[in-house]
Amino acid sequence: MQARDRIELVQGPEAEAAARAEAARAAMALREITVSYGESPAVFSVDATFPRDSLVAIVGPNGAGKSTLLKAALGVVPRLSGTVTVFGTPLERARERVAYVPQRASVDWDFPTRVIDVVMMGLYRELGLLRLVRASHRERALACLARVGMADFATRQIGQLSGGQQQRVFLARALAQGADLYLLDEPFAGVDAATEKAIIDVLKELKGEGRTVVCVHHDLATVADYFDRVLLINTRRIAEGPVGEVFTAENLQATYGGRLASAHIDQLRLSEQR
């Protein structure tokens, strides 16, 4: 056996032990996640660690696998390989600690239901199969709506709301779950400025309460203002870590490439100058 081989054997178990310890401390840890929708992988062997008490952005170009990574982490889409742990345990044993807000475009908004009923869907574990709704459940749902500025719309049909209002309602549903980890897929897409501010204020409040929030995000100009950590991805993981260390022109170039990267880098520099 060569000296190089001996060193790798010594370092291997230590590295694995360190990775396990890091996963146990994290809100969510993904290891070697691979997903394919055909012959080409949508996500390939991605590792990511989302620490507790953090606001994390998942950033990358269209088709980079950002939404797929979240769905694979939750088991919404099947994984070809990889493992997921939540607060140090397999996802299957900790689902009640996770809330998910999907992309608004993936929801059937024509379904005839009231706003407050949508929010109470977040209480499904307490309501049970018989869906016995008590006054305390309605009070909690209304409190969650008030937190996102939508209490006055409680009896409105969900399809009658604007896109930004619908997004707020789905965030309220996630709040009703009382989760420790929130996964949001493009929460700011297509919303007005007032809604964006309302959403980010709530997400920062959640972090202040010791919760972890992970968002698929597309606006590079707001990454530094909204988040403390970032995962850059383009099918594979490009970089991950604190925004101040990872969100650099070099890593954006590696993530986006070509002219698109130049436009994003210019956008980033302008935001830094403001």
C-alpha atoms as an extended CHARMM CRD file, in Angstrom:
* protein
*
       274  EXT
         1         1  MET       CA              0.0000000000        0.0000000000        0.0000000000  PROA      1               0.0000000000
         2         2  GLN       CA              1.3740000000        3.4050000000       -0.9400000000  PROA      2               0.0000000000
         3         3  ALA       CA              1.6520000000        6.2690000000        1.5670000000  PROA      3               0.0000000000
         4         4  ARG       CA             -1.0730000000        8.2020000000       -0.2700000000  PROA      4               0.0000000000
         5         5  ASP       CA             -3.4810000000        5.2780000000        0.1290000000  PROA      5               0.0000000000
         6         6  ARG       CA             -2.7280000000        5.0320000000        3.8530000000  PROA      6               0.0000000000
         7         7  ILE       CA             -3.4780000000        8.7430000000        4.3330000000  PROA      7               0.0000000000
         8         8  GLU       CA             -6.8230000000        8.4210000000        2.5400000000  PROA      8               0.0000000000
         9         9  LEU       CA             -7.7890000000        5.4650000000        4.7240000000  PROA      9               0.0000000000
        10        10  VAL       CA             -7.0300000000        7.4610000000        7.8540000000  PROA      10              0.0000000000
        11        11  GLN       CA             -8.7960000000       10.5840000000        6.6650000000  PROA      11              0.0000000000
        12        12  GLY       CA            -11.8320000000        8.7960000000        5.2320000000  PROA      12              0.0000000000
        13        13  PRO       CA            -13.4730000000        7.6900000000        8.5220000000  PROA      13              0.0000000000
        14        14  GLU       CA            -12.6580000000       11.0410000000       10.1240000000  PROA      14              0.0000000000
        15        15  ALA       CA            -14.2600000000       12.9310000000        7.2480000000  PROA      15              0.0000000000
        16        16  GLU       CA            -17.3340000000       10.6950000000        7.4160000000  PROA      16              0.0000000000
        17        17  ALA       CA            -17.6230000000       11.2330000000       11.1680000000  PROA      17              0.0000000000
        18        18  ALA       CA            -17.3490000000       14.9940000000       10.7170000000  PROA      18              0.0000000000
        19        19  ALA       CA            -20.0450000000       14.9060000000        8.0230000000  PROA      19              0.0000000000
        20        20  ARG       CA            -22.3670000000       12.9090000000       10.3050000000  PROA      20              0.0000000000
        21        21  ALA       CA            -21.7980000000       15.3410000000       13.1650000000  PROA      21              0.0000000000
        22        22  GLU       CA            -22.5360000000       18.2930000000       10.8820000000  PROA      22              0.0000000000
        23        23  ALA       CA            -25.7340000000       16.6260000000        9.6490000000  PROA      23              0.0000000000
        24        24  ALA       CA            -26.8560000000       15.9740000000       13.2260000000  PROA      24              0.0000000000
        25        25  ARG       CA            -26.4810000000       19.6520000000       14.0800000000  PROA      25              0.0000000000
        26        26  ALA       CA            -28.1970000000       20.9200000000       10.9160000000  PROA      26              0.0000000000
        27        27  ALA       CA            -31.8700000000       21.6280000000       10.3410000000  PROA      27              0.0000000000
        28        28  MET       CA            -31.5770000000       19.6560000000        7.0820000000  PROA      28              0.0000000000
        29        29  ALA       CA            -28.6790000000       17.8420000000        5.4750000000  PROA      29              0.0000000000
        30        30  LEU       CA            -28.7070000000       16.4900000000        1.9180000000  PROA      30              0.0000000000
        31        31  ARG       CA            -26.0870000000       14.0000000000        0.8020000000  PROA      31              0.0000000000
        32        32  GLU       CA            -25.4240000000       12.9770000000       -2.8220000000  PROA      32              0.0000000000
        33        33  ILE       CA            -28.9290000000       13.8380000000       -4.0380000000  PROA      33              0.0000000000
        34        34  THR       CA            -29.4370000000       12.8090000000       -7.6540000000  PROA      34              0.0000000000
        35        35  VAL       CA            -32.6940000000       13.1730000000       -9.6000000000  PROA      35              0.0000000000
        36        36  SER       CA            -33.3590000000       12.4680000000      -13.2650000000  PROA      36              0.0000000000
        37        37  TYR       CA            -36.3870000000       13.2160000000      -15.4330000000  PROA      37              0.0000000000
        38        38  GLY       CA            -34.9190000000       11.2900000000      -18.3470000000  PROA      38              0.0000000000
        39        39  GLU       CA            -31.4540000000       10.4540000000      -19.5470000000  PROA      39              0.0000000000
        40        40  SER       CA            -29.9110000000       13.6550000000      -18.1970000000  PROA      40              0.0000000000
        41        41  PRO       CA            -29.9010000000       14.3430000000      -14.4430000000  PROA      41              0.0000000000
        42        42  ALA       CA            -31.8440000000       17.3550000000      -13.1910000000  PROA      42              0.0000000000
        43        43  VAL       CA            -29.7840000000       17.2860000000       -9.9990000000  PROA      43              0.0000000000
        44        44  PHE       CA            -26.5180000000       15.3940000000       -9.7440000000  PROA      44              0.0000000000
        45        45  SER       CA            -24.8700000000       14.2880000000       -6.4980000000  PROA      45              0.0000000000
        46        46  VAL       CA            -25.6870000000       17.4720000000       -4.5800000000  PROA      46              0.0000000000
        47        47  ASP       CA            -24.6050000000       17.8850000000       -0.9680000000  PROA      47              0.0000000000
        48        48  ALA       CA            -26.1020000000       20.7170000000        1.0760000000  PROA      48              0.0000000000
        49        49  THR       CA            -26.3140000000       21.5600000000        4.7470000000  PROA      49              0.0000000000
        50        50  PHE       CA            -28.8940000000       24.0310000000        6.0430000000  PROA      50              0.0000000000
        51        51  PRO       CA            -27.8790000000       25.0770000000        9.5740000000  PROA      51              0.0000000000
        52        52  ARG       CA            -30.4130000000       25.7160000000       12.2810000000  PROA      52              0.0000000000
        53        53  ASP       CA            -31.5110000000       29.3030000000       12.8450000000  PROA      53              0.0000000000
        54        54  SER       CA            -30.6210000000       30.4760000000        9.3300000000  PROA      54              0.0000000000
        55        55  LEU       CA            -32.1510000000       32.0670000000        6.2350000000  PROA      55              0.0000000000
        56        56  VAL       CA            -30.8720000000       30.2540000000        3.1430000000  PROA      56              0.0000000000
        57        57  ALA       CA            -31.2750000000       31.0760000000       -0.5550000000  PROA      57              0.0000000000
        58        58  ILE       CA            -30.9660000000       28.4240000000       -3.2590000000  PROA      58              0.0000000000
        59        59  VAL       CA            -29.7840000000       30.2960000000       -6.3520000000  PROA      59              0.0000000000
        60        60  GLY       CA            -29.0670000000       29.2720000000       -9.9250000000  PROA      60              0.0000000000
        61        61  PRO       CA            -30.2130000000       29.6890000000      -13.5470000000  PROA      61              0.0000000000
        62        62  ASN       CA            -33.5060000000       28.3980000000      -14.9180000000  PROA      62              0.0000000000
        63        63  GLY       CA            -33.3960000000       24.6260000000      -15.2000000000  PROA      63              0.0000000000
        64        64  ALA       CA            -30.5710000000       24.3380000000      -12.6860000000  PROA      64              0.0000000000
        65        65  GLY       CA            -32.5240000000       21.9590000000      -10.4460000000  PROA      65              0.0000000000
        66        66  LYS       CA            -33.3720000000       24.3550000000       -7.6120000000  PROA      66              0.0000000000
        67        67  SER       CA            -37.0420000000       23.4020000000       -7.2390000000  PROA      67              0.0000000000
        68        68  THR       CA            -36.2540000000       19.7790000000       -7.9980000000  PROA      68              0.0000000000
        69        69  LEU       CA            -33.7500000000       19.7140000000       -5.1380000000  PROA      69              0.0000000000
        70        70  LEU       CA            -36.4060000000       20.8870000000       -2.6730000000  PROA      70              0.0000000000
        71        71  LYS       CA            -38.9590000000       18.4080000000       -3.9730000000  PROA      71              0.0000000000
        72        72  ALA       CA            -36.4310000000       15.5850000000       -3.8520000000  PROA      72              0.0000000000
        73        73  ALA       CA            -35.5210000000       16.5150000000       -0.2960000000  PROA      73              0.0000000000
        74        74  LEU       CA            -39.2030000000       16.2030000000        0.6540000000  PROA      74              0.0000000000
        75        75  GLY       CA            -39.7630000000       13.0310000000       -1.3590000000  PROA      75              0.0000000000
        76        76  VAL       CA            -42.2290000000       14.7900000000       -3.6760000000  PROA      76              0.0000000000
        77        77  VAL       CA            -40.1350000000       13.5630000000       -6.6090000000  PROA      77              0.0000000000
        78        78  PRO       CA            -38.1810000000       10.2860000000       -6.4230000000  PROA      78              0.0000000000
        79        79  ARG       CA            -34.4390000000       10.3420000000       -5.8610000000  PROA      79              0.0000000000
        80        80  LEU       CA            -32.1180000000        8.0970000000       -7.8190000000  PROA      80              0.0000000000
        81        81  SER       CA            -29.7020000000        8.3210000000       -4.9100000000  PROA      81              0.0000000000
        82        82  GLY       CA            -28.9860000000       10.2880000000       -1.7970000000  PROA      82              0.0000000000
        83        83  THR       CA            -30.1040000000       10.6940000000        1.8060000000  PROA      83              0.0000000000
        84        84  VAL       CA            -31.9730000000       13.3880000000        3.7120000000  PROA      84              0.0000000000
        85        85  THR       CA            -31.8320000000       14.0530000000        7.4340000000  PROA      85              0.0000000000
        86        86  VAL       CA            -33.8900000000       16.6060000000        9.3420000000  PROA      86              0.0000000000
        87        87  PHE       CA            -32.5810000000       17.6910000000       12.7320000000  PROA      87              0.0000000000
        88        88  GLY       CA            -30.3470000000       14.6470000000       12.7620000000  PROA      88              0.0000000000
        89        89  THR       CA            -33.0320000000       12.0720000000       11.9640000000  PROA      89              0.0000000000
        90        90  PRO       CA            -34.3920000000       10.5950000000        8.7110000000  PROA      90              0.0000000000
        91        91  LEU       CA            -37.0110000000       12.8050000000        7.0770000000  PROA      91              0.0000000000
        92        92  GLU       CA            -39.7090000000       10.1620000000        7.5360000000  PROA      92              0.0000000000
        93        93  ARG       CA            -39.4430000000       10.5620000000       11.3270000000  PROA      93              0.0000000000
        94        94  ALA       CA            -39.4730000000       14.3570000000       11.3160000000  PROA      94              0.0000000000
        95        95  ARG       CA            -42.0340000000       15.3980000000        8.6930000000  PROA      95              0.0000000000
        96        96  GLU       CA            -44.1420000000       17.2330000000       11.2680000000  PROA      96              0.0000000000
        97        97  ARG       CA            -41.2100000000       19.6130000000       11.7760000000  PROA      97              0.0000000000
        98        98  VAL       CA            -41.1460000000       20.6410000000        8.0910000000  PROA      98              0.0000000000
        99        99  ALA       CA            -43.4760000000       23.0300000000        6.2370000000  PROA      99              0.0000000000
       100       100  TYR       CA            -43.4360000000       23.4370000000        2.4630000000  PROA      100             0.0000000000
       101       101  VAL       CA            -44.7440000000       26.3120000000        0.3380000000  PROA      101             0.0000000000
       102       102  PRO       CA            -44.8560000000       25.2900000000       -3.3500000000  PROA      102             0.0000000000
       103       103  GLN       CA            -44.6290000000       27.5610000000       -6.3520000000  PROA      103             0.0000000000
       104       104  ARG       CA            -47.8580000000       29.4720000000       -6.8040000000  PROA      104             0.0000000000
       105       105  ALA       CA            -48.0980000000       28.3070000000      -10.4260000000  PROA      105             0.0000000000
       106       106  SER       CA            -48.3480000000       24.6700000000       -9.3090000000  PROA      106             0.0000000000
       107       107  VAL       CA            -51.5640000000       25.2130000000       -7.3070000000  PROA      107             0.0000000000
       108       108  ASP       CA            -55.1220000000       24.8950000000       -8.6560000000  PROA      108             0.0000000000
       109       109  TRP       CA            -56.5360000000       28.2560000000       -7.5920000000  PROA      109             0.0000000000
       110       110  ASP       CA            -59.9610000000       27.4730000000       -9.0680000000  PROA      110             0.0000000000
       111       111  PHE       CA            -60.6800000000       25.0080000000       -6.2650000000  PROA      111             0.0000000000
       112       112  PRO       CA            -63.6970000000       26.4790000000       -4.3900000000  PROA      112             0.0000000000
       113       113  THR       CA            -62.4410000000       27.0410000000       -0.8580000000  PROA      113             0.0000000000
       114       114  ARG       CA            -62.1710000000       29.9530000000        1.5140000000  PROA      114             0.0000000000
       115       115  VAL       CA            -58.9510000000       31.5460000000        2.6540000000  PROA      115             0.0000000000
       116       116  ILE       CA            -59.3630000000       30.4410000000        6.2750000000  PROA      116             0.0000000000
       117       117  ASP       CA            -59.9920000000       26.8570000000        5.1410000000  PROA      117             0.0000000000
       118       118  VAL       CA            -56.7210000000       26.8750000000        3.2010000000  PROA      118             0.0000000000
       119       119  VAL       CA            -54.8560000000       28.0300000000        6.3010000000  PROA      119             0.0000000000
       120       120  MET       CA            -56.4880000000       25.3760000000        8.4700000000  PROA      120             0.0000000000
       121       121  MET       CA            -55.1000000000       22.7490000000        6.1100000000  PROA      121             0.0000000000
       122       122  GLY       CA            -51.8710000000       23.4440000000        7.9650000000  PROA      122             0.0000000000
       123       123  LEU       CA            -53.5330000000       22.0020000000       11.0840000000  PROA      123             0.0000000000
       124       124  TYR       CA            -54.3460000000       18.6650000000        9.4620000000  PROA      124             0.0000000000
       125       125  ARG       CA            -52.3560000000       16.6510000000       11.9890000000  PROA      125             0.0000000000
       126       126  GLU       CA            -54.4100000000       18.1090000000       14.8350000000  PROA      126             0.0000000000
       127       127  LEU       CA            -57.7370000000       18.0000000000       13.0120000000  PROA      127             0.0000000000
       128       128  GLY       CA            -57.3640000000       14.3270000000       12.0890000000  PROA      128             0.0000000000
       129       129  LEU       CA            -59.4390000000       12.3890000000        9.5820000000  PROA      129             0.0000000000
       130       130  LEU       CA            -62.7480000000       13.6770000000       10.9660000000  PROA      130             0.0000000000
       131       131  ARG       CA            -61.5800000000       17.2950000000       10.6130000000  PROA      131             0.0000000000
       132       132  LEU       CA            -63.1650000000       18.4250000000       13.8760000000  PROA      132             0.0000000000
       133       133  VAL       CA            -62.5710000000       22.1740000000       13.8090000000  PROA      133             0.0000000000
       134       134  ARG       CA            -62.6470000000       23.9090000000       17.1960000000  PROA      134             0.0000000000
       135       135  ALA       CA            -62.7460000000       27.6070000000       17.9930000000  PROA      135             0.0000000000
       136       136  SER       CA            -59.0680000000       27.3960000000       18.9830000000  PROA      136             0.0000000000
       137       137  HSD       CA            -58.1980000000       26.1570000000       15.4890000000  PROA      137             0.0000000000
       138       138  ARG       CA            -59.9800000000       29.0890000000       13.8580000000  PROA      138             0.0000000000
       139       139  GLU       CA            -58.2550000000       31.4980000000       16.2130000000  PROA      139             0.0000000000
       140       140  ARG       CA            -54.8570000000       30.0940000000       15.2800000000  PROA      140             0.0000000000
       141       141  ALA       CA            -55.6530000000       30.2760000000       11.5720000000  PROA      141             0.0000000000
       142       142  LEU       CA            -56.7850000000       33.8860000000       11.9320000000  PROA      142             0.0000000000
       143       143  ALA       CA            -53.6320000000       34.7300000000       13.8850000000  PROA      143             0.0000000000
       144       144  CYS       CA            -51.5050000000       33.2970000000       11.0720000000  PROA      144             0.0000000000
       145       145  LEU       CA            -53.4740000000       35.3070000000        8.5120000000  PROA      145             0.0000000000
       146       146  ALA       CA            -52.9800000000       38.4330000000       10.5930000000  PROA      146             0.0000000000
       147       147  ARG       CA            -49.2580000000       37.7710000000       10.6700000000  PROA      147             0.0000000000
       148       148  VAL       CA            -49.1230000000       38.0090000000        6.8640000000  PROA      148             0.0000000000
       149       149  GLY       CA            -51.5990000000       40.8710000000        6.6640000000  PROA      149             0.0000000000
       150       150  MET       CA            -54.5350000000       38.8270000000        5.3400000000  PROA      150             0.0000000000
       151       151  ALA       CA            -56.9450000000       38.5470000000        8.2900000000  PROA      151             0.0000000000
       152       152  ASP       CA            -59.5550000000       40.6920000000        6.5300000000  PROA      152             0.0000000000
       153       153  PHE       CA            -59.7160000000       38.1750000000        3.6730000000  PROA      153             0.0000000000
       154       154  ALA       CA            -60.4980000000       35.1080000000        5.7920000000  PROA      154             0.0000000000
       155       155  THR       CA            -63.8930000000       34.3950000000        4.2280000000  PROA      155             0.0000000000
       156       156  ARG       CA            -62.9080000000       35.2830000000        0.6690000000  PROA      156             0.0000000000
       157       157  GLN       CA            -62.6540000000       32.5330000000       -1.9610000000  PROA      157             0.0000000000
       158       158  ILE       CA            -58.9930000000       31.7940000000       -2.5970000000  PROA      158             0.0000000000
       159       159  GLY       CA            -59.4240000000       32.1590000000       -6.3670000000  PROA      159             0.0000000000
       160       160  GLN       CA            -60.6200000000       35.7410000000       -5.9380000000  PROA      160             0.0000000000
       161       161  LEU       CA            -57.3010000000       36.9100000000       -4.5280000000  PROA      161             0.0000000000
       162       162  SER       CA            -54.3950000000       38.4270000000       -6.3990000000  PROA      162             0.0000000000
       163       163  GLY       CA            -51.2290000000       36.4210000000       -6.9090000000  PROA      163             0.0000000000
       164       164  GLY       CA            -49.4380000000       38.1760000000       -4.0680000000  PROA      164             0.0000000000
       165       165  GLN       CA            -52.3750000000       37.6530000000       -1.7190000000  PROA      165             0.0000000000
       166       166  GLN       CA            -52.5110000000       33.9570000000       -2.5780000000  PROA      166             0.0000000000
       167       167  GLN       CA            -48.8250000000       33.6510000000       -1.7910000000  PROA      167             0.0000000000
       168       168  ARG       CA            -49.3780000000       35.2400000000        1.6040000000  PROA      168             0.0000000000
       169       169  VAL       CA            -52.2010000000       32.7900000000        2.3370000000  PROA      169             0.0000000000
       170       170  PHE       CA            -49.9890000000       29.8140000000        1.5580000000  PROA      170             0.0000000000
       171       171  LEU       CA            -47.3210000000       31.2170000000        3.8510000000  PROA      171             0.0000000000
       172       172  ALA       CA            -49.9950000000       31.5300000000        6.5580000000  PROA      172             0.0000000000
       173       173  ARG       CA            -50.8750000000       27.8610000000        6.0150000000  PROA      173             0.0000000000
       174       174  ALA       CA            -47.2210000000       26.9520000000        6.5700000000  PROA      174             0.0000000000
       175       175  LEU       CA            -47.1300000000       29.0970000000        9.7200000000  PROA      175             0.0000000000
       176       176  ALA       CA            -50.1550000000       27.2170000000       11.0580000000  PROA      176             0.0000000000
       177       177  GLN       CA            -48.1060000000       24.0320000000       11.0310000000  PROA      177             0.0000000000
       178       178  GLY       CA            -45.7990000000       25.4480000000       13.6770000000  PROA      178             0.0000000000
       179       179  ALA       CA            -42.8280000000       23.9040000000       11.9020000000  PROA      179             0.0000000000
       180       180  ASP       CA            -39.1380000000       24.2870000000       12.7100000000  PROA      180             0.0000000000
       181       181  LEU       CA            -37.9880000000       24.1600000000        9.0780000000  PROA      181             0.0000000000
       182       182  TYR       CA            -39.6840000000       26.0720000000        6.2500000000  PROA      182             0.0000000000
       183       183  LEU       CA            -38.9830000000       25.2590000000        2.5980000000  PROA      183             0.0000000000
       184       184  LEU       CA            -40.3370000000       27.8090000000        0.1130000000  PROA      184             0.0000000000
       185       185  ASP       CA            -40.2010000000       27.4950000000       -3.6630000000  PROA      185             0.0000000000
       186       186  GLU       CA            -39.9280000000       30.9350000000       -5.3080000000  PROA      186             0.0000000000
       187       187  PRO       CA            -41.9730000000       32.7810000000       -2.6470000000  PROA      187             0.0000000000
       188       188  PHE       CA            -41.3010000000       36.1900000000       -4.2230000000  PROA      188             0.0000000000
       189       189  ALA       CA            -42.0630000000       35.2510000000       -7.8420000000  PROA      189             0.0000000000
       190       190  GLY       CA            -44.6800000000       37.5030000000       -9.4180000000  PROA      190             0.0000000000
       191       191  VAL       CA            -45.6350000000       39.3530000000       -6.2360000000  PROA      191             0.0000000000
       192       192  ASP       CA            -45.8740000000       43.0950000000       -5.6710000000  PROA      192             0.0000000000
       193       193  ALA       CA            -43.4020000000       45.0600000000       -3.5650000000  PROA      193             0.0000000000
       194       194  ALA       CA            -45.7230000000       45.2220000000       -0.5420000000  PROA      194             0.0000000000
       195       195  THR       CA            -46.2030000000       41.4530000000       -0.5500000000  PROA      195             0.0000000000
       196       196  GLU       CA            -42.4710000000       40.8390000000       -0.9450000000  PROA      196             0.0000000000
       197       197  LYS       CA            -41.7690000000       43.0260000000        2.0810000000  PROA      197             0.0000000000
       198       198  ALA       CA            -44.5060000000       41.3260000000        4.1100000000  PROA      198             0.0000000000
       199       199  ILE       CA            -43.1170000000       37.8890000000        3.2700000000  PROA      199             0.0000000000
       200       200  ILE       CA            -39.4790000000       38.6620000000        4.0140000000  PROA      200             0.0000000000
       201       201  ASP       CA            -40.4540000000       40.3380000000        7.2870000000  PROA      201             0.0000000000
       202       202  VAL       CA            -42.2090000000       37.1350000000        8.3780000000  PROA      202             0.0000000000
       203       203  LEU       CA            -39.2940000000       34.9670000000        7.2610000000  PROA      203             0.0000000000
       204       204  LYS       CA            -36.8630000000       37.0940000000        9.2550000000  PROA      204             0.0000000000
       205       205  GLU       CA            -39.1740000000       36.8300000000       12.2550000000  PROA      205             0.0000000000
       206       206  LEU       CA            -39.1070000000       33.0400000000       11.9170000000  PROA      206             0.0000000000
       207       207  LYS       CA            -35.3260000000       33.0810000000       11.9200000000  PROA      207             0.0000000000
       208       208  GLY       CA            -35.4180000000       35.3060000000       15.0050000000  PROA      208             0.0000000000
       209       209  GLU       CA            -37.5750000000       32.6480000000       16.6740000000  PROA      209             0.0000000000
       210       210  GLY       CA            -34.9130000000       30.0180000000       16.0010000000  PROA      210             0.0000000000
       211       211  ARG       CA            -36.5360000000       28.5060000000       12.8930000000  PROA      211             0.0000000000
       212       212  THR       CA            -34.7300000000       27.6990000000        9.6580000000  PROA      212             0.0000000000
       213       213  VAL       CA            -35.9800000000       29.0130000000        6.3120000000  PROA      213             0.0000000000
       214       214  VAL       CA            -34.7890000000       27.7970000000        2.8960000000  PROA      214             0.0000000000
       215       215  CYS       CA            -36.0070000000       29.5950000000       -0.2490000000  PROA      215             0.0000000000
       216       216  VAL       CA            -35.5350000000       28.9700000000       -3.9350000000  PROA      216             0.0000000000
       217       217  HSD       CA            -34.7450000000       32.5220000000       -5.0300000000  PROA      217             0.0000000000
       218       218  HSD       CA            -34.1350000000       34.2520000000       -8.3600000000  PROA      218             0.0000000000
       219       219  ASP       CA            -33.4250000000       37.9180000000       -7.6090000000  PROA      219             0.0000000000
       220       220  LEU       CA            -29.6720000000       38.2300000000       -7.0710000000  PROA      220             0.0000000000
       221       221  ALA       CA            -29.9870000000       41.8870000000       -6.0910000000  PROA      221             0.0000000000
       222       222  THR       CA            -31.7810000000       40.9790000000       -2.8480000000  PROA      222             0.0000000000
       223       223  VAL       CA            -29.7920000000       37.9130000000       -1.7770000000  PROA      223             0.0000000000
       224       224  ALA       CA            -27.4420000000       39.8340000000        0.5080000000  PROA      224             0.0000000000
       225       225  ASP       CA            -30.3010000000       41.8180000000        2.0670000000  PROA      225             0.0000000000
       226       226  TYR       CA            -32.6260000000       38.8770000000        2.6500000000  PROA      226             0.0000000000
       227       227  PHE       CA            -30.4090000000       35.8870000000        3.4330000000  PROA      227             0.0000000000
       228       228  ASP       CA            -27.4130000000       34.9730000000        5.5490000000  PROA      228             0.0000000000
       229       229  ARG       CA            -26.4660000000       31.8170000000        3.6190000000  PROA      229             0.0000000000
       230       230  VAL       CA            -26.6340000000       30.7950000000       -0.0310000000  PROA      230             0.0000000000
       231       231  LEU       CA            -26.4220000000       27.5740000000       -2.0430000000  PROA      231             0.0000000000
       232       232  LEU       CA            -25.3780000000       28.1200000000       -5.6700000000  PROA      232             0.0000000000
       233       233  ILE       CA            -26.4340000000       25.2810000000       -7.9290000000  PROA      233             0.0000000000
       234       234  ASN       CA            -26.4240000000       24.3980000000      -11.6150000000  PROA      234             0.0000000000
       235       235  THR       CA            -27.3920000000       20.7210000000      -11.6310000000  PROA      235             0.0000000000
       236       236  ARG       CA            -24.3520000000       20.2260000000       -9.3880000000  PROA      236             0.0000000000
       237       237  ARG       CA            -23.4950000000       22.2030000000       -6.2910000000  PROA      237             0.0000000000
       238       238  ILE       CA            -21.2370000000       25.1300000000       -7.1760000000  PROA      238             0.0000000000
       239       239  ALA       CA            -20.7370000000       26.6780000000       -3.7290000000  PROA      239             0.0000000000
       240       240  GLU       CA            -22.4330000000       26.8890000000       -0.3500000000  PROA      240             0.0000000000
       241       241  GLY       CA            -21.9070000000       28.9750000000        2.7630000000  PROA      241             0.0000000000
       242       242  PRO       CA            -22.3560000000       32.4350000000        4.2930000000  PROA      242             0.0000000000
       243       243  VAL       CA            -23.4410000000       35.0510000000        1.7620000000  PROA      243             0.0000000000
       244       244  GLY       CA            -20.4160000000       37.2390000000        2.4660000000  PROA      244             0.0000000000
       245       245  GLU       CA            -18.0390000000       34.3900000000        1.6030000000  PROA      245             0.0000000000
       246       246  VAL       CA            -19.8440000000       32.5210000000       -1.1670000000  PROA      246             0.0000000000
       247       247  PHE       CA            -21.9060000000       35.0780000000       -3.0790000000  PROA      247             0.0000000000
       248       248  THR       CA            -19.0190000000       36.3130000000       -5.2310000000  PROA      248             0.0000000000
       249       249  ALA       CA            -18.5720000000       37.2700000000       -8.8710000000  PROA      249             0.0000000000
       250       250  GLU       CA            -16.3710000000       34.2090000000       -9.4190000000  PROA      250             0.0000000000
       251       251  ASN       CA            -18.9700000000       31.7980000000       -8.0560000000  PROA      251             0.0000000000
       252       252  LEU       CA            -21.7340000000       33.5090000000      -10.0340000000  PROA      252             0.0000000000
       253       253  GLN       CA            -19.6330000000       33.1040000000      -13.1720000000  PROA      253             0.0000000000
       254       254  ALA       CA            -19.2650000000       29.4050000000      -12.4120000000  PROA      254             0.0000000000
       255       255  THR       CA            -22.9990000000       29.0980000000      -11.7450000000  PROA      255             0.0000000000
       256       256  TYR       CA            -24.4480000000       31.0670000000      -14.6410000000  PROA      256             0.0000000000
       257       257  GLY       CA            -21.6530000000       31.2570000000      -17.2140000000  PROA      257             0.0000000000
       258       258  GLY       CA            -21.3200000000       33.5010000000      -20.2590000000  PROA      258             0.0000000000
       259       259  ARG       CA            -23.3200000000       36.6370000000      -20.9330000000  PROA      259             0.0000000000
       260       260  LEU       CA            -26.0090000000       35.7470000000      -18.4370000000  PROA      260             0.0000000000
       261       261  ALA       CA            -23.4070000000       35.6920000000      -15.7040000000  PROA      261             0.0000000000
       262       262  SER       CA            -22.1120000000       39.1080000000      -16.7290000000  PROA      262             0.0000000000
       263       263  ALA       CA            -25.5950000000       40.5890000000      -16.4550000000  PROA      263             0.0000000000
       264       264  HSD       CA            -26.1040000000       39.0600000000      -13.0260000000  PROA      264             0.0000000000
       265       265  ILE       CA            -22.6710000000       40.1590000000      -11.8460000000  PROA      265             0.0000000000
       266       266  ASP       CA            -23.3960000000       43.7350000000      -12.9630000000  PROA      266             0.0000000000
       267       267  GLN       CA            -26.6920000000       43.5290000000      -11.0690000000  PROA      267             0.0000000000
       268       268  LEU       CA            -24.8460000000       42.3040000000       -7.9860000000  PROA      268             0.0000000000
       269       269  ARG       CA            -22.2840000000       45.0830000000       -8.1300000000  PROA      269             0.0000000000
       270       270  LEU       CA            -24.9930000000       47.7160000000       -8.5040000000  PROA      270             0.0000000000
       271       271  SER       CA            -26.7760000000       46.3590000000       -5.4320000000  PROA      271             0.0000000000
       272       272  GLU       CA            -23.5180000000       46.4680000000       -3.4710000000  PROA      272             0.0000000000
       273       273  GLN       CA            -23.0630000000       50.1520000000       -4.3890000000  PROA      273             0.0000000000
       274       274  ARG       CA            -26.5010000000       51.1450000000       -3.1050000000  PROA      274             0.0000000000
